[in-house]
Amino acid sequence: MSTVFIALQANEDTRPIIDAIVQDNPSAIVDRQPAMVKIDVPGSMTIRRETIEEHIGRAYDLQELQINLITLSGNVDEDEDSFTLRWNA
């Protein structure tokens, strides 16, 4: 099974986002480095706006992910409620 990943800057803004990603993707493997956090997920990863809002305590636009995004791996399928990474067959 292929793995997708996302790497975000390690800072106070991304902490609740990372918690939300792990909640929505129970098979996520989190690698915390001094300046970044890389999250690998076998198969596909879905990041949900609603879950981030629960953790961050305010309205959240998924476009805000771009502010702290370092890199990602996988094909992106995005709408205003979810951001999904997967490898298309």
PyMOL Python script that loads the backbone (N, CA, C, O; Angstrom):
from pymol import cmd

cmd.read_pdbstr("""\
ATOM      1  N   MET A   1       0.852  -1.172   0.000  1.00  0.00           N
ATOM      2  CA  MET A   1       0.000   0.000   0.000  1.00  0.00           C
ATOM      3  C   MET A   1       0.893   1.229   0.000  1.00  0.00           C
ATOM      4  O   MET A   1       1.832   1.311   0.792  1.00  0.00           O
ATOM      5  N   SER A   2       0.616   2.180  -0.871  1.00  0.00           N
ATOM      6  CA  SER A   2       1.395   3.407  -0.944  1.00  0.00           C
ATOM      7  C   SER A   2       1.101   4.300   0.249  1.00  0.00           C
ATOM      8  O   SER A   2       0.025   4.242   0.844  1.00  0.00           O
ATOM      9  N   THR A   3       2.077   5.120   0.580  1.00  0.00           N
ATOM     10  CA  THR A   3       1.942   6.058   1.696  1.00  0.00           C
ATOM     11  C   THR A   3       1.918   7.480   1.161  1.00  0.00           C
ATOM     12  O   THR A   3       2.669   7.821   0.248  1.00  0.00           O
ATOM     13  N   VAL A   4       1.057   8.302   1.731  1.00  0.00           N
ATOM     14  CA  VAL A   4       1.038   9.735   1.426  1.00  0.00           C
ATOM     15  C   VAL A   4       1.553  10.452   2.666  1.00  0.00           C
ATOM     16  O   VAL A   4       1.526   9.905   3.768  1.00  0.00           O
ATOM     17  N   PHE A   5       2.020  11.679   2.476  1.00  0.00           N
ATOM     18  CA  PHE A   5       2.445  12.438   3.649  1.00  0.00           C
ATOM     19  C   PHE A   5       2.229  13.930   3.445  1.00  0.00           C
ATOM     20  O   PHE A   5       2.075  14.425   2.329  1.00  0.00           O
ATOM     21  N   ILE A   6       2.226  14.618   4.580  1.00  0.00           N
ATOM     22  CA  ILE A   6       2.216  16.075   4.589  1.00  0.00           C
ATOM     23  C   ILE A   6       3.235  16.508   5.636  1.00  0.00           C
ATOM     24  O   ILE A   6       3.339  15.890   6.695  1.00  0.00           O
ATOM     25  N   ALA A   7       3.983  17.560   5.344  1.00  0.00           N
ATOM     26  CA  ALA A   7       4.946  18.118   6.298  1.00  0.00           C
ATOM     27  C   ALA A   7       4.559  19.561   6.561  1.00  0.00           C
ATOM     28  O   ALA A   7       4.403  20.360   5.638  1.00  0.00           O
ATOM     29  N   LEU A   8       4.408  19.875   7.834  1.00  0.00           N
ATOM     30  CA  LEU A   8       4.020  21.224   8.261  1.00  0.00           C
ATOM     31  C   LEU A   8       5.112  21.804   9.157  1.00  0.00           C
ATOM     32  O   LEU A   8       5.858  21.062   9.796  1.00  0.00           O
ATOM     33  N   GLN A   9       5.197  23.114   9.198  1.00  0.00           N
ATOM     34  CA  GLN A   9       6.110  23.760  10.126  1.00  0.00           C
ATOM     35  C   GLN A   9       5.694  23.393  11.546  1.00  0.00           C
ATOM     36  O   GLN A   9       4.504  23.265  11.836  1.00  0.00           O
ATOM     37  N   ALA A  10       6.663  23.225  12.420  1.00  0.00           N
ATOM     38  CA  ALA A  10       6.371  22.928  13.829  1.00  0.00           C
ATOM     39  C   ALA A  10       6.246  24.251  14.571  1.00  0.00           C
ATOM     40  O   ALA A  10       7.250  24.898  14.865  1.00  0.00           O
ATOM     41  N   ASN A  11       5.025  24.651  14.873  1.00  0.00           N
ATOM     42  CA  ASN A  11       4.796  25.884  15.627  1.00  0.00           C
ATOM     43  C   ASN A  11       3.443  25.791  16.341  1.00  0.00           C
ATOM     44  O   ASN A  11       2.735  24.790  16.233  1.00  0.00           O
ATOM     45  N   GLU A  12       3.108  26.834  17.056  1.00  0.00           N
ATOM     46  CA  GLU A  12       1.860  26.819  17.844  1.00  0.00           C
ATOM     47  C   GLU A  12       0.626  26.761  16.941  1.00  0.00           C
ATOM     48  O   GLU A  12      -0.392  26.186  17.327  1.00  0.00           O
ATOM     49  N   ASP A  13       0.704  27.344  15.753  1.00  0.00           N
ATOM     50  CA  ASP A  13      -0.442  27.333  14.837  1.00  0.00           C
ATOM     51  C   ASP A  13      -0.753  25.932  14.320  1.00  0.00           C
ATOM     52  O   ASP A  13      -1.916  25.596  14.098  1.00  0.00           O
ATOM     53  N   THR A  14       0.280  25.115  14.128  1.00  0.00           N
ATOM     54  CA  THR A  14       0.048  23.790  13.532  1.00  0.00           C
ATOM     55  C   THR A  14      -0.284  22.712  14.559  1.00  0.00           C
ATOM     56  O   THR A  14      -0.779  21.648  14.185  1.00  0.00           O
ATOM     57  N   ARG A  15      -0.026  22.956  15.833  1.00  0.00           N
ATOM     58  CA  ARG A  15      -0.291  21.932  16.862  1.00  0.00           C
ATOM     59  C   ARG A  15      -1.741  21.417  16.802  1.00  0.00           C
ATOM     60  O   ARG A  15      -1.937  20.203  16.741  1.00  0.00           O
ATOM     61  N   PRO A  16      -2.765  22.292  16.818  1.00  0.00           N
ATOM     62  CA  PRO A  16      -4.139  21.763  16.743  1.00  0.00           C
ATOM     63  C   PRO A  16      -4.467  21.141  15.384  1.00  0.00           C
ATOM     64  O   PRO A  16      -5.311  20.248  15.303  1.00  0.00           O
ATOM     65  N   ILE A  17      -3.821  21.594  14.336  1.00  0.00           N
ATOM     66  CA  ILE A  17      -4.048  21.010  13.012  1.00  0.00           C
ATOM     67  C   ILE A  17      -3.514  19.577  12.985  1.00  0.00           C
ATOM     68  O   ILE A  17      -4.163  18.674  12.458  1.00  0.00           O
ATOM     69  N   ILE A  18      -2.351  19.384  13.548  1.00  0.00           N
ATOM     70  CA  ILE A  18      -1.755  18.042  13.609  1.00  0.00           C
ATOM     71  C   ILE A  18      -2.631  17.120  14.451  1.00  0.00           C
ATOM     72  O   ILE A  18      -2.855  15.967  14.085  1.00  0.00           O
ATOM     73  N   ASP A  19      -3.123  17.626  15.572  1.00  0.00           N
ATOM     74  CA  ASP A  19      -4.023  16.822  16.408  1.00  0.00           C
ATOM     75  C   ASP A  19      -5.275  16.428  15.622  1.00  0.00           C
ATOM     76  O   ASP A  19      -5.751  15.300  15.746  1.00  0.00           O
ATOM     77  N   ALA A  20      -5.801  17.335  14.828  1.00  0.00           N
ATOM     78  CA  ALA A  20      -6.996  17.043  14.026  1.00  0.00           C
ATOM     79  C   ALA A  20      -6.687  15.998  12.945  1.00  0.00           C
ATOM     80  O   ALA A  20      -7.493  15.102  12.695  1.00  0.00           O
ATOM     81  N   ILE A  21      -5.528  16.118  12.315  1.00  0.00           N
ATOM     82  CA  ILE A  21      -5.148  15.145  11.282  1.00  0.00           C
ATOM     83  C   ILE A  21      -5.038  13.748  11.891  1.00  0.00           C
ATOM     84  O   ILE A  21      -5.522  12.774  11.315  1.00  0.00           O
ATOM     85  N   VAL A  22      -4.408  13.659  13.043  1.00  0.00           N
ATOM     86  CA  VAL A  22      -4.255  12.355  13.703  1.00  0.00           C
ATOM     87  C   VAL A  22      -5.620  11.799  14.108  1.00  0.00           C
ATOM     88  O   VAL A  22      -5.856  10.596  13.994  1.00  0.00           O
ATOM     89  N   GLN A  23      -6.513  12.660  14.577  1.00  0.00           N
ATOM     90  CA  GLN A  23      -7.857  12.197  14.956  1.00  0.00           C
ATOM     91  C   GLN A  23      -8.593  11.620  13.749  1.00  0.00           C
ATOM     92  O   GLN A  23      -9.241  10.579  13.857  1.00  0.00           O
ATOM     93  N   ASP A  24      -8.495  12.285  12.612  1.00  0.00           N
ATOM     94  CA  ASP A  24      -9.219  11.845  11.417  1.00  0.00           C
ATOM     95  C   ASP A  24      -8.527  10.707  10.671  1.00  0.00           C
ATOM     96  O   ASP A  24      -9.134  10.060   9.818  1.00  0.00           O
ATOM     97  N   ASN A  25      -7.252  10.461  10.993  1.00  0.00           N
ATOM     98  CA  ASN A  25      -6.479   9.417  10.301  1.00  0.00           C
ATOM     99  C   ASN A  25      -5.772   8.555  11.352  1.00  0.00           C
ATOM    100  O   ASN A  25      -4.584   8.751  11.608  1.00  0.00           O
ATOM    101  N   PRO A  26      -6.484   7.610  11.959  1.00  0.00           N
ATOM    102  CA  PRO A  26      -5.921   6.831  13.073  1.00  0.00           C
ATOM    103  C   PRO A  26      -4.647   6.065  12.736  1.00  0.00           C
ATOM    104  O   PRO A  26      -3.886   5.731  13.644  1.00  0.00           O
ATOM    105  N   SER A  27      -4.390   5.779  11.477  1.00  0.00           N
ATOM    106  CA  SER A  27      -3.163   5.062  11.116  1.00  0.00           C
ATOM    107  C   SER A  27      -1.998   6.009  10.850  1.00  0.00           C
ATOM    108  O   SER A  27      -0.946   5.571  10.383  1.00  0.00           O
ATOM    109  N   ALA A  28      -2.166   7.291  11.137  1.00  0.00           N
ATOM    110  CA  ALA A  28      -1.116   8.287  10.892  1.00  0.00           C
ATOM    111  C   ALA A  28       0.118   8.010  11.749  1.00  0.00           C
ATOM    112  O   ALA A  28       0.021   7.621  12.913  1.00  0.00           O
ATOM    113  N   ILE A  29       1.272   8.222  11.134  1.00  0.00           N
ATOM    114  CA  ILE A  29       2.556   8.108  11.832  1.00  0.00           C
ATOM    115  C   ILE A  29       3.155   9.506  11.867  1.00  0.00           C
ATOM    116  O   ILE A  29       3.456  10.084  10.823  1.00  0.00           O
ATOM    117  N   VAL A  30       3.329  10.049  13.067  1.00  0.00           N
ATOM    118  CA  VAL A  30       3.789  11.428  13.229  1.00  0.00           C
ATOM    119  C   VAL A  30       5.274  11.429  13.566  1.00  0.00           C
ATOM    120  O   VAL A  30       5.708  10.789  14.523  1.00  0.00           O
ATOM    121  N   ASP A  31       6.049  12.160  12.762  1.00  0.00           N
ATOM    122  CA  ASP A  31       7.491  12.302  12.967  1.00  0.00           C
ATOM    123  C   ASP A  31       7.765  13.766  13.283  1.00  0.00           C
ATOM    124  O   ASP A  31       7.730  14.623  12.400  1.00  0.00           O
ATOM    125  N   ARG A  32       8.040  14.040  14.565  1.00  0.00           N
ATOM    126  CA  ARG A  32       8.270  15.424  15.012  1.00  0.00           C
ATOM    127  C   ARG A  32       9.759  15.730  14.950  1.00  0.00           C
ATOM    128  O   ARG A  32      10.562  15.081  15.619  1.00  0.00           O
ATOM    129  N   GLN A  33      10.119  16.716  14.151  1.00  0.00           N
ATOM    130  CA  GLN A  33      11.490  17.190  14.015  1.00  0.00           C
ATOM    131  C   GLN A  33      11.558  18.592  14.638  1.00  0.00           C
ATOM    132  O   GLN A  33      10.514  19.163  14.952  1.00  0.00           O
ATOM    133  N   PRO A  34      12.748  19.157  14.823  1.00  0.00           N
ATOM    134  CA  PRO A  34      12.834  20.473  15.460  1.00  0.00           C
ATOM    135  C   PRO A  34      12.048  21.580  14.741  1.00  0.00           C
ATOM    136  O   PRO A  34      11.481  22.447  15.407  1.00  0.00           O
ATOM    137  N   ALA A  35      11.998  21.573  13.421  1.00  0.00           N
ATOM    138  CA  ALA A  35      11.336  22.659  12.706  1.00  0.00           C
ATOM    139  C   ALA A  35      10.132  22.220  11.893  1.00  0.00           C
ATOM    140  O   ALA A  35       9.442  23.056  11.309  1.00  0.00           O
ATOM    141  N   MET A  36       9.872  20.926  11.848  1.00  0.00           N
ATOM    142  CA  MET A  36       8.740  20.448  11.060  1.00  0.00           C
ATOM    143  C   MET A  36       8.144  19.184  11.667  1.00  0.00           C
ATOM    144  O   MET A  36       8.768  18.492  12.472  1.00  0.00           O
ATOM    145  N   VAL A  37       6.924  18.918  11.253  1.00  0.00           N
ATOM    146  CA  VAL A  37       6.242  17.686  11.637  1.00  0.00           C
ATOM    147  C   VAL A  37       5.788  17.021  10.346  1.00  0.00           C
ATOM    148  O   VAL A  37       5.053  17.618   9.559  1.00  0.00           O
ATOM    149  N   LYS A  38       6.225  15.785  10.130  1.00  0.00           N
ATOM    150  CA  LYS A  38       5.843  15.021   8.943  1.00  0.00           C
ATOM    151  C   LYS A  38       4.854  13.954   9.384  1.00  0.00           C
ATOM    152  O   LYS A  38       5.088  13.226  10.349  1.00  0.00           O
ATOM    153  N   ILE A  39       3.749  13.874   8.662  1.00  0.00           N
ATOM    154  CA  ILE A  39       2.713  12.905   8.987  1.00  0.00           C
ATOM    155  C   ILE A  39       2.533  11.983   7.791  1.00  0.00           C
ATOM    156  O   ILE A  39       2.131  12.418   6.712  1.00  0.00           O
ATOM    157  N   ASP A  40       2.835  10.707   7.994  1.00  0.00           N
ATOM    158  CA  ASP A  40       2.661   9.679   6.962  1.00  0.00           C
ATOM    159  C   ASP A  40       1.390   8.904   7.251  1.00  0.00           C
ATOM    160  O   ASP A  40       1.070   8.615   8.403  1.00  0.00           O
ATOM    161  N   VAL A  41       0.673   8.574   6.191  1.00  0.00           N
ATOM    162  CA  VAL A  41      -0.533   7.745   6.333  1.00  0.00           C
ATOM    163  C   VAL A  41      -0.561   6.750   5.178  1.00  0.00           C
ATOM    164  O   VAL A  41      -0.486   7.155   4.018  1.00  0.00           O
ATOM    165  N   PRO A  42      -0.667   5.455   5.473  1.00  0.00           N
ATOM    166  CA  PRO A  42      -0.810   4.468   4.397  1.00  0.00           C
ATOM    167  C   PRO A  42      -2.147   4.671   3.668  1.00  0.00           C
ATOM    168  O   PRO A  42      -3.179   4.899   4.299  1.00  0.00           O
ATOM    169  N   GLY A  43      -2.110   4.585   2.361  1.00  0.00           N
ATOM    170  CA  GLY A  43      -3.346   4.680   1.568  1.00  0.00           C
ATOM    171  C   GLY A  43      -3.728   6.105   1.247  1.00  0.00           C
ATOM    172  O   GLY A  43      -3.330   6.631   0.208  1.00  0.00           O
ATOM    173  N   SER A  44      -4.486   6.739   2.109  1.00  0.00           N
ATOM    174  CA  SER A  44      -4.900   8.126   1.876  1.00  0.00           C
ATOM    175  C   SER A  44      -5.050   8.862   3.203  1.00  0.00           C
ATOM    176  O   SER A  44      -5.216   8.251   4.259  1.00  0.00           O
ATOM    177  N   MET A  45      -4.987  10.176   3.121  1.00  0.00           N
ATOM    178  CA  MET A  45      -5.121  11.046   4.281  1.00  0.00           C
ATOM    179  C   MET A  45      -6.202  12.075   3.974  1.00  0.00           C
ATOM    180  O   MET A  45      -6.176  12.722   2.928  1.00  0.00           O
ATOM    181  N   THR A  46      -7.154  12.220   4.898  1.00  0.00           N
ATOM    182  CA  THR A  46      -8.176  13.246   4.746  1.00  0.00           C
ATOM    183  C   THR A  46      -8.094  14.206   5.922  1.00  0.00           C
ATOM    184  O   THR A  46      -8.122  13.800   7.083  1.00  0.00           O
ATOM    185  N   ILE A  47      -7.993  15.481   5.595  1.00  0.00           N
ATOM    186  CA  ILE A  47      -7.963  16.543   6.597  1.00  0.00           C
ATOM    187  C   ILE A  47      -9.312  17.243   6.517  1.00  0.00           C
ATOM    188  O   ILE A  47      -9.688  17.766   5.468  1.00  0.00           O
ATOM    189  N   ARG A  48     -10.047  17.248   7.645  1.00  0.00           N
ATOM    190  CA  ARG A  48     -11.397  17.818   7.643  1.00  0.00           C
ATOM    191  C   ARG A  48     -11.427  19.177   8.332  1.00  0.00           C
ATOM    192  O   ARG A  48     -10.906  19.341   9.435  1.00  0.00           O
ATOM    193  N   ARG A  49     -12.041  20.138   7.670  1.00  0.00           N
ATOM    194  CA  ARG A  49     -12.183  21.488   8.216  1.00  0.00           C
ATOM    195  C   ARG A  49     -12.863  21.455   9.571  1.00  0.00           C
ATOM    196  O   ARG A  49     -12.414  22.111  10.511  1.00  0.00           O
ATOM    197  N   GLU A  50     -13.947  20.693   9.676  1.00  0.00           N
ATOM    198  CA  GLU A  50     -14.727  20.644  10.909  1.00  0.00           C
ATOM    199  C   GLU A  50     -13.884  20.158  12.096  1.00  0.00           C
ATOM    200  O   GLU A  50     -14.003  20.690  13.200  1.00  0.00           O
ATOM    201  N   THR A  51     -13.043  19.162  11.873  1.00  0.00           N
ATOM    202  CA  THR A  51     -12.202  18.642  12.956  1.00  0.00           C
ATOM    203  C   THR A  51     -11.164  19.677  13.369  1.00  0.00           C
ATOM    204  O   THR A  51     -10.898  19.847  14.559  1.00  0.00           O
ATOM    205  N   ILE A  52     -10.578  20.367  12.402  1.00  0.00           N
ATOM    206  CA  ILE A  52      -9.615  21.423  12.748  1.00  0.00           C
ATOM    207  C   ILE A  52     -10.316  22.505  13.556  1.00  0.00           C
ATOM    208  O   ILE A  52      -9.766  22.995  14.542  1.00  0.00           O
ATOM    209  N   GLU A  53     -11.525  22.884  13.147  1.00  0.00           N
ATOM    210  CA  GLU A  53     -12.260  23.926  13.880  1.00  0.00           C
ATOM    211  C   GLU A  53     -12.518  23.501  15.328  1.00  0.00           C
ATOM    212  O   GLU A  53     -12.472  24.332  16.235  1.00  0.00           O
ATOM    213  N   GLU A  54     -12.791  22.206  15.549  1.00  0.00           N
ATOM    214  CA  GLU A  54     -12.996  21.718  16.921  1.00  0.00           C
ATOM    215  C   GLU A  54     -11.732  21.905  17.752  1.00  0.00           C
ATOM    216  O   GLU A  54     -11.805  22.276  18.924  1.00  0.00           O
ATOM    217  N   HIS A  55     -10.578  21.650  17.150  1.00  0.00           N
ATOM    218  CA  HIS A  55      -9.303  21.739  17.879  1.00  0.00           C
ATOM    219  C   HIS A  55      -8.812  23.174  18.010  1.00  0.00           C
ATOM    220  O   HIS A  55      -8.202  23.530  19.018  1.00  0.00           O
ATOM    221  N   ILE A  56      -9.068  23.997  17.006  1.00  0.00           N
ATOM    222  CA  ILE A  56      -8.520  25.349  17.001  1.00  0.00           C
ATOM    223  C   ILE A  56      -9.471  26.355  17.670  1.00  0.00           C
ATOM    224  O   ILE A  56      -9.052  27.430  18.099  1.00  0.00           O
ATOM    225  N   GLY A  57     -10.758  25.986  17.750  1.00  0.00           N
ATOM    226  CA  GLY A  57     -11.722  26.825  18.442  1.00  0.00           C
ATOM    227  C   GLY A  57     -12.197  28.042  17.679  1.00  0.00           C
ATOM    228  O   GLY A  57     -12.629  29.023  18.285  1.00  0.00           O
ATOM    229  N   ARG A  58     -12.124  27.998  16.363  1.00  0.00           N
ATOM    230  CA  ARG A  58     -12.615  29.100  15.527  1.00  0.00           C
ATOM    231  C   ARG A  58     -12.882  28.574  14.123  1.00  0.00           C
ATOM    232  O   ARG A  58     -12.527  27.445  13.786  1.00  0.00           O
ATOM    233  N   ALA A  59     -13.510  29.408  13.323  1.00  0.00           N
ATOM    234  CA  ALA A  59     -13.719  29.032  11.919  1.00  0.00           C
ATOM    235  C   ALA A  59     -12.351  28.886  11.242  1.00  0.00           C
ATOM    236  O   ALA A  59     -11.411  29.616  11.555  1.00  0.00           O
ATOM    237  N   TYR A  60     -12.259  27.938  10.316  1.00  0.00           N
ATOM    238  CA  TYR A  60     -10.985  27.663   9.654  1.00  0.00           C
ATOM    239  C   TYR A  60     -11.226  27.427   8.176  1.00  0.00           C
ATOM    240  O   TYR A  60     -12.090  26.639   7.791  1.00  0.00           O
ATOM    241  N   ASP A  61     -10.459  28.112   7.361  1.00  0.00           N
ATOM    242  CA  ASP A  61     -10.488  27.923   5.915  1.00  0.00           C
ATOM    243  C   ASP A  61      -9.333  26.989   5.562  1.00  0.00           C
ATOM    244  O   ASP A  61      -8.185  27.295   5.882  1.00  0.00           O
ATOM    245  N   LEU A  62      -9.607  25.867   4.914  1.00  0.00           N
ATOM    246  CA  LEU A  62      -8.538  24.910   4.598  1.00  0.00           C
ATOM    247  C   LEU A  62      -7.408  25.515   3.773  1.00  0.00           C
ATOM    248  O   LEU A  62      -6.310  24.960   3.740  1.00  0.00           O
ATOM    249  N   GLN A  63      -7.651  26.630   3.112  1.00  0.00           N
ATOM    250  CA  GLN A  63      -6.574  27.318   2.390  1.00  0.00           C
ATOM    251  C   GLN A  63      -5.487  27.804   3.350  1.00  0.00           C
ATOM    252  O   GLN A  63      -4.350  28.032   2.938  1.00  0.00           O
ATOM    253  N   GLU A  64      -5.838  27.962   4.630  1.00  0.00           N
ATOM    254  CA  GLU A  64      -4.857  28.386   5.636  1.00  0.00           C
ATOM    255  C   GLU A  64      -3.752  27.340   5.829  1.00  0.00           C
ATOM    256  O   GLU A  64      -2.684  27.658   6.353  1.00  0.00           O
ATOM    257  N   LEU A  65      -4.002  26.103   5.410  1.00  0.00           N
ATOM    258  CA  LEU A  65      -2.956  25.078   5.494  1.00  0.00           C
ATOM    259  C   LEU A  65      -1.705  25.504   4.736  1.00  0.00           C
ATOM    260  O   LEU A  65      -0.587  25.165   5.125  1.00  0.00           O
ATOM    261  N   GLN A  66      -1.900  26.244   3.661  1.00  0.00           N
ATOM    262  CA  GLN A  66      -0.772  26.655   2.811  1.00  0.00           C
ATOM    263  C   GLN A  66       0.248  27.503   3.568  1.00  0.00           C
ATOM    264  O   GLN A  66       1.427  27.512   3.215  1.00  0.00           O
ATOM    265  N   ILE A  67      -0.194  28.216   4.604  1.00  0.00           N
ATOM    266  CA  ILE A  67       0.697  29.107   5.352  1.00  0.00           C
ATOM    267  C   ILE A  67       1.818  28.315   6.023  1.00  0.00           C
ATOM    268  O   ILE A  67       2.960  28.772   6.069  1.00  0.00           O
ATOM    269  N   ASN A  68       1.499  27.140   6.539  1.00  0.00           N
ATOM    270  CA  ASN A  68       2.475  26.345   7.286  1.00  0.00           C
ATOM    271  C   ASN A  68       2.900  25.069   6.568  1.00  0.00           C
ATOM    272  O   ASN A  68       3.614  24.242   7.135  1.00  0.00           O
ATOM    273  N   LEU A  69       2.462  24.909   5.318  1.00  0.00           N
ATOM    274  CA  LEU A  69       2.784  23.711   4.550  1.00  0.00           C
ATOM    275  C   LEU A  69       4.213  23.777   4.022  1.00  0.00           C
ATOM    276  O   LEU A  69       4.608  24.767   3.405  1.00  0.00           O
ATOM    277  N   ILE A  70       4.988  22.718   4.266  1.00  0.00           N
ATOM    278  CA  ILE A  70       6.346  22.622   3.722  1.00  0.00           C
ATOM    279  C   ILE A  70       6.313  21.821   2.432  1.00  0.00           C
ATOM    280  O   ILE A  70       6.800  22.278   1.398  1.00  0.00           O
ATOM    281  N   THR A  71       5.740  20.629   2.494  1.00  0.00           N
ATOM    282  CA  THR A  71       5.629  19.795   1.305  1.00  0.00           C
ATOM    283  C   THR A  71       4.583  18.711   1.545  1.00  0.00           C
ATOM    284  O   THR A  71       4.121  18.514   2.669  1.00  0.00           O
ATOM    285  N   LEU A  72       4.224  18.028   0.495  1.00  0.00           N
ATOM    286  CA  LEU A  72       3.286  16.916   0.601  1.00  0.00           C
ATOM    287  C   LEU A  72       3.575  15.912  -0.488  1.00  0.00           C
ATOM    288  O   LEU A  72       4.279  16.207  -1.454  1.00  0.00           O
ATOM    289  N   SER A  73       3.025  14.718  -0.325  1.00  0.00           N
ATOM    290  CA  SER A  73       3.183  13.657  -1.298  1.00  0.00           C
ATOM    291  C   SER A  73       1.837  13.000  -1.523  1.00  0.00           C
ATOM    292  O   SER A  73       1.197  12.541  -0.576  1.00  0.00           O
ATOM    293  N   GLY A  74       1.404  12.953  -2.776  1.00  0.00           N
ATOM    294  CA  GLY A  74       0.113  12.371  -3.132  1.00  0.00           C
ATOM    295  C   GLY A  74      -0.650  13.345  -3.996  1.00  0.00           C
ATOM    296  O   GLY A  74      -0.303  14.522  -4.090  1.00  0.00           O
ATOM    297  N   ASN A  75      -1.688  12.841  -4.623  1.00  0.00           N
ATOM    298  CA  ASN A  75      -2.559  13.693  -5.423  1.00  0.00           C
ATOM    299  C   ASN A  75      -3.556  14.369  -4.494  1.00  0.00           C
ATOM    300  O   ASN A  75      -4.088  13.745  -3.576  1.00  0.00           O
ATOM    301  N   VAL A  76      -3.801  15.644  -4.740  1.00  0.00           N
ATOM    302  CA  VAL A  76      -4.669  16.441  -3.868  1.00  0.00           C
ATOM    303  C   VAL A  76      -6.079  16.497  -4.445  1.00  0.00           C
ATOM    304  O   VAL A  76      -6.273  16.779  -5.627  1.00  0.00           O
ATOM    305  N   ASP A  77      -7.053  16.222  -3.588  1.00  0.00           N
ATOM    306  CA  ASP A  77      -8.465  16.414  -3.900  1.00  0.00           C
ATOM    307  C   ASP A  77      -8.996  17.310  -2.793  1.00  0.00           C
ATOM    308  O   ASP A  77      -9.031  16.907  -1.630  1.00  0.00           O
ATOM    309  N   GLU A  78      -9.409  18.522  -3.144  1.00  0.00           N
ATOM    310  CA  GLU A  78      -9.725  19.519  -2.137  1.00  0.00           C
ATOM    311  C   GLU A  78     -11.047  20.203  -2.429  1.00  0.00           C
ATOM    312  O   GLU A  78     -11.353  20.523  -3.578  1.00  0.00           O
ATOM    313  N   ASP A  79     -11.832  20.424  -1.377  1.00  0.00           N
ATOM    314  CA  ASP A  79     -12.986  21.307  -1.457  1.00  0.00           C
ATOM    315  C   ASP A  79     -12.996  22.119  -0.166  1.00  0.00           C
ATOM    316  O   ASP A  79     -12.033  22.070   0.598  1.00  0.00           O
ATOM    317  N   GLU A  80     -14.055  22.855   0.085  1.00  0.00           N
ATOM    318  CA  GLU A  80     -14.029  23.728   1.267  1.00  0.00           C
ATOM    319  C   GLU A  80     -14.183  22.967   2.587  1.00  0.00           C
ATOM    320  O   GLU A  80     -13.948  23.539   3.652  1.00  0.00           O
ATOM    321  N   ASP A  81     -14.570  21.695   2.538  1.00  0.00           N
ATOM    322  CA  ASP A  81     -14.747  20.915   3.764  1.00  0.00           C
ATOM    323  C   ASP A  81     -13.655  19.886   4.020  1.00  0.00           C
ATOM    324  O   ASP A  81     -13.481  19.447   5.157  1.00  0.00           O
ATOM    325  N   SER A  82     -12.921  19.495   2.992  1.00  0.00           N
ATOM    326  CA  SER A  82     -11.895  18.471   3.194  1.00  0.00           C
ATOM    327  C   SER A  82     -10.740  18.631   2.204  1.00  0.00           C
ATOM    328  O   SER A  82     -10.877  19.209   1.126  1.00  0.00           O
ATOM    329  N   PHE A  83      -9.601  18.089   2.628  1.00  0.00           N
ATOM    330  CA  PHE A  83      -8.365  18.099   1.847  1.00  0.00           C
ATOM    331  C   PHE A  83      -7.854  16.666   1.908  1.00  0.00           C
ATOM    332  O   PHE A  83      -7.468  16.188   2.974  1.00  0.00           O
ATOM    333  N   THR A  84      -7.848  15.978   0.763  1.00  0.00           N
ATOM    334  CA  THR A  84      -7.487  14.564   0.741  1.00  0.00           C
ATOM    335  C   THR A  84      -6.252  14.347  -0.122  1.00  0.00           C
ATOM    336  O   THR A  84      -6.127  14.899  -1.215  1.00  0.00           O
ATOM    337  N   LEU A  85      -5.339  13.526   0.400  1.00  0.00           N
ATOM    338  CA  LEU A  85      -4.157  13.089  -0.343  1.00  0.00           C
ATOM    339  C   LEU A  85      -4.297  11.602  -0.609  1.00  0.00           C
ATOM    340  O   LEU A  85      -4.610  10.835   0.302  1.00  0.00           O
ATOM    341  N   ARG A  86      -4.068  11.185  -1.847  1.00  0.00           N
ATOM    342  CA  ARG A  86      -4.058   9.761  -2.194  1.00  0.00           C
ATOM    343  C   ARG A  86      -3.332   9.628  -3.517  1.00  0.00           C
ATOM    344  O   ARG A  86      -3.201  10.589  -4.274  1.00  0.00           O
ATOM    345  N   TRP A  87      -2.872   8.442  -3.776  1.00  0.00           N
ATOM    346  CA  TRP A  87      -2.282   8.150  -5.073  1.00  0.00           C
ATOM    347  C   TRP A  87      -3.364   7.596  -5.966  1.00  0.00           C
ATOM    348  O   TRP A  87      -3.992   6.590  -5.637  1.00  0.00           O
ATOM    349  N   ASN A  88      -3.588   8.246  -7.098  1.00  0.00           N
ATOM    350  CA  ASN A  88      -4.589   7.770  -8.042  1.00  0.00           C
ATOM    351  C   ASN A  88      -4.033   6.580  -8.805  1.00  0.00           C
ATOM    352  O   ASN A  88      -2.860   6.576  -9.178  1.00  0.00           O
ATOM    353  N   ALA A  89      -4.856   5.581  -9.039  1.00  0.00           N
ATOM    354  CA  ALA A  89      -4.427   4.381  -9.779  1.00  0.00           C
ATOM    355  C   ALA A  89      -4.399   4.651 -11.263  1.00  0.00           C
ATOM    356  O   ALA A  89      -4.063   3.762 -12.046  1.00  0.00           O
TER     357      ALA A  89
END
""", "prot")
cmd.dss("prot")
cmd.show_as("cartoon", "prot")
cmd.util.cbc("prot")
cmd.orient("prot")
